Amino acid sequence: MNAPAPLLPGERRSRVPAAARWLIVCGVVVVALAVAIWPRGGDGAPASPTQGAAPSTSASAGQLTAARERAAQPACPGGIGAAALTGLSLTCLGDGAPVDLAAPTARPTLINVWAWWCGPCRVELPALAEIAARAGDRLTVLGVHADPNPVAGLDLLAELKVKLPTVQDPRAVVAALLGAPRAYPVTVLLRSDGTVAGVHAQPFTSADDVAALVRTELGVSL
């Protein structure tokens, strides 16, 4: 066995074996790398993937007024009879009027939850506007913009030339209260008594596809 190398003047021999010292050094390096790459949000918390996918900002009163004039949306219904939404009052996106969604109605309702940043919603919204035009007084069609930015929602409707009564749902609570997943777009069909007939978390690409669903689940032919 080889003898250890002689110590230099003033040097003390470590009692920790060389292999153990090497493991300690590697451990320190690993911890440092983990700290360096750990994701951070602006307040020290991990960044939210939802916020990253759908950034929204607040809008001034002037911006909102201008956006409403550009979009020229129809008024919202006085209510849709949804007992699950009792106590929830939202604002009509088109004119700012309050809407009590639990107020009774005599007709079934199609609710479509969407957001301005949702790609499939751009395809579906024109189909829903066509359904609303066909329906007359046989069916209420109501959009729910589930994002805090009303101006962006109005600008999308204006861009698509879509006319659709829509309420602003900045906290995205309508879908949750109706038992729908938080995935956009999602369509909820309500019977005339306000009970849920069906929940469909899928995009529709034509008005005829929507009409077939309404006929099957609500008995309304469009």
C-alpha atoms as a printed R data frame, in Angstrom:
    type eleno elety resid chain resno       x      y       z
1   ATOM     1    CA   MET     A     1   0.000  0.000   0.000
2   ATOM     2    CA   ASN     A     2   1.326  3.408  -0.945
3   ATOM     3    CA   ALA     A     3   1.992  5.814   1.909
4   ATOM     4    CA   PRO     A     4   0.074  9.129   1.859
5   ATOM     5    CA   ALA     A     5   1.886 12.096   0.392
6   ATOM     6    CA   PRO     A     6   3.824 14.154   2.942
7   ATOM     7    CA   LEU     A     7   2.098 17.297   4.214
8   ATOM     8    CA   LEU     A     8   3.374 20.730   3.359
9   ATOM     9    CA   PRO     A     9   4.377 23.061   6.212
10  ATOM    10    CA   GLY     A    10   1.209 24.306   8.023
11  ATOM    11    CA   GLU     A    11  -1.096 21.868   6.147
12  ATOM    12    CA   ARG     A    12  -3.468 19.583   8.088
13  ATOM    13    CA   ARG     A    13  -4.583 16.255   6.764
14  ATOM    14    CA   SER     A    14  -8.391 16.036   6.201
15  ATOM    15    CA   ARG     A    15 -10.206 13.305   8.080
16  ATOM    16    CA   VAL     A    16 -12.814 13.080   5.242
17  ATOM    17    CA   PRO     A    17 -11.897 10.470   2.591
18  ATOM    18    CA   ALA     A    18 -11.284 11.786  -0.913
19  ATOM    19    CA   ALA     A    19 -14.280  9.886  -2.350
20  ATOM    20    CA   ALA     A    20 -16.635 11.435   0.213
21  ATOM    21    CA   ARG     A    21 -15.278 14.921  -0.494
22  ATOM    22    CA   TRP     A    22 -15.957 14.381  -4.208
23  ATOM    23    CA   LEU     A    23 -19.591 13.371  -3.511
24  ATOM    24    CA   ILE     A    24 -20.093 16.504  -1.393
25  ATOM    25    CA   VAL     A    25 -18.790 18.730  -4.192
26  ATOM    26    CA   CYS     A    26 -21.111 17.049  -6.734
27  ATOM    27    CA   GLY     A    27 -24.084 17.505  -4.415
28  ATOM    28    CA   VAL     A    28 -23.424 21.218  -4.045
29  ATOM    29    CA   VAL     A    29 -23.222 21.635  -7.826
30  ATOM    30    CA   VAL     A    30 -26.532 19.797  -8.370
31  ATOM    31    CA   VAL     A    31 -28.341 21.976  -5.793
32  ATOM    32    CA   ALA     A    32 -26.966 25.150  -7.350
33  ATOM    33    CA   LEU     A    33 -28.161 24.114 -10.821
34  ATOM    34    CA   ALA     A    34 -31.633 23.256  -9.487
35  ATOM    35    CA   VAL     A    35 -31.968 26.681  -7.876
36  ATOM    36    CA   ALA     A    36 -30.827 28.403 -11.055
37  ATOM    37    CA   ILE     A    37 -33.410 26.741 -13.330
38  ATOM    38    CA   TRP     A    38 -36.406 26.667 -10.926
39  ATOM    39    CA   PRO     A    39 -39.356 28.538 -12.614
40  ATOM    40    CA   ARG     A    40 -40.376 31.847 -11.024
41  ATOM    41    CA   GLY     A    41 -43.379 34.111 -11.420
42  ATOM    42    CA   GLY     A    42 -43.291 37.821 -10.902
43  ATOM    43    CA   ASP     A    43 -44.031 37.416  -7.171
44  ATOM    44    CA   GLY     A    44 -41.698 34.497  -6.569
45  ATOM    45    CA   ALA     A    45 -44.347 31.844  -7.298
46  ATOM    46    CA   PRO     A    46 -44.231 29.477 -10.291
47  ATOM    47    CA   ALA     A    47 -45.626 31.100 -13.415
48  ATOM    48    CA   SER     A    48 -49.225 30.203 -14.230
49  ATOM    49    CA   PRO     A    49 -49.599 28.315 -17.532
50  ATOM    50    CA   THR     A    50 -53.143 29.684 -17.932
51  ATOM    51    CA   GLN     A    51 -51.934 33.263 -17.652
52  ATOM    52    CA   GLY     A    52 -49.139 32.521 -20.104
53  ATOM    53    CA   ALA     A    53 -51.616 31.166 -22.673
54  ATOM    54    CA   ALA     A    54 -54.217 33.872 -22.214
55  ATOM    55    CA   PRO     A    55 -52.739 37.205 -21.174
56  ATOM    56    CA   SER     A    56 -55.392 39.820 -20.440
57  ATOM    57    CA   THR     A    57 -55.258 43.426 -19.391
58  ATOM    58    CA   SER     A    58 -57.765 45.854 -17.979
59  ATOM    59    CA   ALA     A    59 -59.415 48.423 -20.224
60  ATOM    60    CA   SER     A    60 -60.388 52.027 -19.658
61  ATOM    61    CA   ALA     A    61 -63.990 53.194 -19.867
62  ATOM    62    CA   GLY     A    62 -63.215 54.996 -23.126
63  ATOM    63    CA   GLN     A    63 -61.688 51.890 -24.704
64  ATOM    64    CA   LEU     A    64 -64.691 49.820 -23.666
65  ATOM    65    CA   THR     A    65 -67.163 52.323 -25.102
66  ATOM    66    CA   ALA     A    66 -65.297 52.432 -28.406
67  ATOM    67    CA   ALA     A    67 -65.129 48.635 -28.575
68  ATOM    68    CA   ARG     A    68 -68.877 48.385 -27.953
69  ATOM    69    CA   GLU     A    69 -69.557 50.819 -30.782
70  ATOM    70    CA   ARG     A    70 -67.338 48.816 -33.165
71  ATOM    71    CA   ALA     A    71 -68.898 45.459 -32.270
72  ATOM    72    CA   ALA     A    72 -72.536 46.697 -32.114
73  ATOM    73    CA   GLN     A    73 -73.768 43.615 -30.272
74  ATOM    74    CA   PRO     A    74 -77.441 42.811 -29.554
75  ATOM    75    CA   ALA     A    75 -78.890 43.165 -26.062
76  ATOM    76    CA   CYS     A    76 -78.733 40.222 -23.701
77  ATOM    77    CA   PRO     A    77 -81.783 38.280 -22.487
78  ATOM    78    CA   GLY     A    78 -83.249 39.231 -19.125
79  ATOM    79    CA   GLY     A    79 -82.525 35.750 -17.791
80  ATOM    80    CA   ILE     A    80 -82.158 32.107 -18.761
81  ATOM    81    CA   GLY     A    81 -83.805 30.438 -15.764
82  ATOM    82    CA   ALA     A    82 -80.651 28.684 -14.562
83  ATOM    83    CA   ALA     A    83 -81.248 27.970 -10.868
84  ATOM    84    CA   ALA     A    84 -77.577 26.955 -10.521
85  ATOM    85    CA   LEU     A    85 -76.670 30.587 -11.262
86  ATOM    86    CA   THR     A    86 -78.901 32.125  -8.580
87  ATOM    87    CA   GLY     A    87 -77.256 35.200  -7.094
88  ATOM    88    CA   LEU     A    88 -74.896 35.637 -10.043
89  ATOM    89    CA   SER     A    89 -75.325 38.924 -11.872
90  ATOM    90    CA   LEU     A    90 -73.092 39.520 -14.880
91  ATOM    91    CA   THR     A    91 -72.743 42.398 -17.326
92  ATOM    92    CA   CYS     A    92 -73.927 42.261 -20.906
93  ATOM    93    CA   LEU     A    93 -70.809 42.575 -23.054
94  ATOM    94    CA   GLY     A    94 -72.581 44.609 -25.716
95  ATOM    95    CA   ASP     A    95 -74.248 47.348 -23.668
96  ATOM    96    CA   GLY     A    96 -73.100 46.974 -20.046
97  ATOM    97    CA   ALA     A    97 -76.558 46.166 -18.687
98  ATOM    98    CA   PRO     A    98 -76.755 43.787 -15.698
99  ATOM    99    CA   VAL     A    99 -78.105 40.294 -16.421
100 ATOM   100    CA   ASP     A   100 -79.654 38.006 -13.804
101 ATOM   101    CA   LEU     A   101 -79.016 34.586 -15.325
102 ATOM   102    CA   ALA     A   102 -81.348 32.866 -12.858
103 ATOM   103    CA   ALA     A   103 -84.367 34.957 -13.879
104 ATOM   104    CA   PRO     A   104 -87.077 32.670 -15.283
105 ATOM   105    CA   THR     A   105 -87.645 32.155 -18.982
106 ATOM   106    CA   ALA     A   106 -90.148 30.186 -21.053
107 ATOM   107    CA   ARG     A   107 -87.670 28.797 -23.570
108 ATOM   108    CA   PRO     A   108 -84.633 26.504 -23.591
109 ATOM   109    CA   THR     A   109 -81.155 28.010 -23.780
110 ATOM   110    CA   LEU     A   110 -77.870 27.289 -25.495
111 ATOM   111    CA   ILE     A   111 -74.932 28.721 -23.549
112 ATOM   112    CA   ASN     A   112 -71.553 28.903 -25.231
113 ATOM   113    CA   VAL     A   113 -68.504 29.704 -23.102
114 ATOM   114    CA   TRP     A   114 -65.612 31.178 -25.072
115 ATOM   115    CA   ALA     A   115 -62.589 33.467 -24.769
116 ATOM   116    CA   TRP     A   116 -60.994 35.891 -27.183
117 ATOM   117    CA   TRP     A   117 -57.688 33.974 -27.280
118 ATOM   118    CA   CYS     A   118 -59.317 30.592 -28.039
119 ATOM   119    CA   GLY     A   119 -58.501 29.413 -31.580
120 ATOM   120    CA   PRO     A   120 -61.439 26.986 -32.072
121 ATOM   121    CA   CYS     A   121 -63.820 29.678 -30.779
122 ATOM   122    CA   ARG     A   122 -63.082 31.760 -33.881
123 ATOM   123    CA   VAL     A   123 -64.551 28.979 -36.023
124 ATOM   124    CA   GLU     A   124 -67.480 28.215 -33.747
125 ATOM   125    CA   LEU     A   125 -68.775 31.728 -33.021
126 ATOM   126    CA   PRO     A   126 -70.085 32.395 -36.562
127 ATOM   127    CA   ALA     A   127 -71.963 29.075 -36.460
128 ATOM   128    CA   LEU     A   128 -73.576 30.034 -33.161
129 ATOM   129    CA   ALA     A   129 -74.559 33.449 -34.519
130 ATOM   130    CA   GLU     A   130 -76.322 31.675 -37.390
131 ATOM   131    CA   ILE     A   131 -78.149 29.442 -34.900
132 ATOM   132    CA   ALA     A   132 -79.231 32.520 -32.939
133 ATOM   133    CA   ALA     A   133 -80.596 34.062 -36.156
134 ATOM   134    CA   ARG     A   134 -82.512 30.879 -37.016
135 ATOM   135    CA   ALA     A   135 -83.920 30.369 -33.538
136 ATOM   136    CA   GLY     A   136 -86.219 33.357 -33.180
137 ATOM   137    CA   ASP     A   137 -88.250 32.910 -29.986
138 ATOM   138    CA   ARG     A   138 -87.795 29.102 -29.878
139 ATOM   139    CA   LEU     A   139 -84.329 29.104 -28.311
140 ATOM   140    CA   THR     A   140 -82.146 31.579 -26.428
141 ATOM   141    CA   VAL     A   141 -78.515 31.573 -27.560
142 ATOM   142    CA   LEU     A   142 -76.165 33.254 -25.092
143 ATOM   143    CA   GLY     A   143 -72.410 33.642 -25.290
144 ATOM   144    CA   VAL     A   144 -70.305 33.826 -22.133
145 ATOM   145    CA   HIS     A   145 -66.944 35.546 -22.545
146 ATOM   146    CA   ALA     A   146 -64.850 33.937 -19.811
147 ATOM   147    CA   ASP     A   147 -61.903 36.329 -19.720
148 ATOM   148    CA   PRO     A   148 -61.219 39.567 -17.791
149 ATOM   149    CA   ASN     A   149 -60.639 41.602 -20.963
150 ATOM   150    CA   PRO     A   150 -64.005 42.762 -22.415
151 ATOM   151    CA   VAL     A   151 -62.396 44.908 -25.114
152 ATOM   152    CA   ALA     A   152 -60.538 41.927 -26.574
153 ATOM   153    CA   GLY     A   153 -63.766 39.934 -26.589
154 ATOM   154    CA   LEU     A   154 -65.677 42.709 -28.359
155 ATOM   155    CA   ASP     A   155 -62.874 43.204 -30.861
156 ATOM   156    CA   LEU     A   156 -62.979 39.510 -31.788
157 ATOM   157    CA   LEU     A   157 -66.743 39.664 -32.359
158 ATOM   158    CA   ALA     A   158 -66.252 42.773 -34.510
159 ATOM   159    CA   GLU     A   159 -63.458 41.099 -36.495
160 ATOM   160    CA   LEU     A   160 -65.601 38.023 -37.148
161 ATOM   161    CA   LYS     A   161 -68.689 40.170 -37.876
162 ATOM   162    CA   VAL     A   162 -70.578 38.040 -35.354
163 ATOM   163    CA   LYS     A   163 -73.755 39.293 -33.641
164 ATOM   164    CA   LEU     A   164 -74.351 37.229 -30.514
165 ATOM   165    CA   PRO     A   165 -75.820 38.253 -27.138
166 ATOM   166    CA   THR     A   166 -72.944 37.738 -24.707
167 ATOM   167    CA   VAL     A   167 -72.310 38.296 -21.017
168 ATOM   168    CA   GLN     A   168 -68.913 39.131 -19.569
169 ATOM   169    CA   ASP     A   169 -67.716 36.493 -17.062
170 ATOM   170    CA   PRO     A   170 -64.314 37.792 -15.866
171 ATOM   171    CA   ARG     A   171 -63.857 35.100 -13.199
172 ATOM   172    CA   ALA     A   172 -65.018 32.227 -15.434
173 ATOM   173    CA   VAL     A   173 -67.642 31.037 -12.940
174 ATOM   174    CA   VAL     A   174 -70.592 30.195 -15.215
175 ATOM   175    CA   ALA     A   175 -69.081 27.001 -16.589
176 ATOM   176    CA   ALA     A   176 -68.047 25.853 -13.126
177 ATOM   177    CA   LEU     A   177 -71.504 26.444 -11.642
178 ATOM   178    CA   LEU     A   178 -73.129 24.536 -14.494
179 ATOM   179    CA   GLY     A   179 -70.771 21.573 -14.123
180 ATOM   180    CA   ALA     A   180 -68.848 22.239 -17.338
181 ATOM   181    CA   PRO     A   181 -65.082 21.776 -17.664
182 ATOM   182    CA   ARG     A   182 -62.894 24.848 -17.936
183 ATOM   183    CA   ALA     A   183 -62.046 24.135 -21.553
184 ATOM   184    CA   TYR     A   184 -62.993 26.515 -24.334
185 ATOM   185    CA   PRO     A   185 -65.202 26.430 -26.191
186 ATOM   186    CA   VAL     A   186 -67.808 24.545 -24.171
187 ATOM   187    CA   THR     A   187 -71.527 24.436 -24.909
188 ATOM   188    CA   VAL     A   188 -74.208 23.875 -22.237
189 ATOM   189    CA   LEU     A   189 -77.818 23.163 -23.183
190 ATOM   190    CA   LEU     A   190 -80.524 24.118 -20.689
191 ATOM   191    CA   ARG     A   191 -84.140 23.019 -20.737
192 ATOM   192    CA   SER     A   192 -86.830 25.669 -20.331
193 ATOM   193    CA   ASP     A   193 -86.951 24.892 -16.588
194 ATOM   194    CA   GLY     A   194 -83.257 25.791 -16.285
195 ATOM   195    CA   THR     A   195 -81.949 22.257 -15.763
196 ATOM   196    CA   VAL     A   196 -78.916 21.056 -17.720
197 ATOM   197    CA   ALA     A   197 -79.714 18.826 -20.702
198 ATOM   198    CA   GLY     A   198 -76.141 18.406 -21.916
199 ATOM   199    CA   VAL     A   199 -72.565 19.654 -21.675
200 ATOM   200    CA   HIS     A   200 -70.322 19.507 -24.734
201 ATOM   201    CA   ALA     A   201 -66.653 20.450 -24.493
202 ATOM   202    CA   GLN     A   202 -66.007 20.395 -28.211
203 ATOM   203    CA   PRO     A   203 -65.845 22.940 -31.016
204 ATOM   204    CA   PHE     A   204 -68.580 22.976 -33.652
205 ATOM   205    CA   THR     A   205 -67.663 23.923 -37.190
206 ATOM   206    CA   SER     A   206 -71.123 24.420 -38.716
207 ATOM   207    CA   ALA     A   207 -74.550 25.670 -37.708
208 ATOM   208    CA   ASP     A   208 -76.077 22.399 -38.922
209 ATOM   209    CA   ASP     A   209 -73.991 20.429 -36.397
210 ATOM   210    CA   VAL     A   210 -75.254 22.675 -33.612
211 ATOM   211    CA   ALA     A   211 -78.827 22.409 -34.874
212 ATOM   212    CA   ALA     A   212 -78.640 18.615 -34.820
213 ATOM   213    CA   LEU     A   213 -77.504 18.687 -31.194
214 ATOM   214    CA   VAL     A   214 -80.259 21.127 -30.201
215 ATOM   215    CA   ARG     A   215 -82.882 18.949 -31.894
216 ATOM   216    CA   THR     A   216 -81.640 15.799 -30.140
217 ATOM   217    CA   GLU     A   217 -81.248 17.193 -26.633
218 ATOM   218    CA   LEU     A   218 -83.828 19.978 -26.463
219 ATOM   219    CA   GLY     A   219 -86.381 18.893 -29.063
220 ATOM   220    CA   VAL     A   220 -86.104 22.192 -30.930
221 ATOM   221    CA   SER     A   221 -85.813 22.098 -34.729
222 ATOM   222    CA   LEU     A   222 -83.902 24.953 -36.323
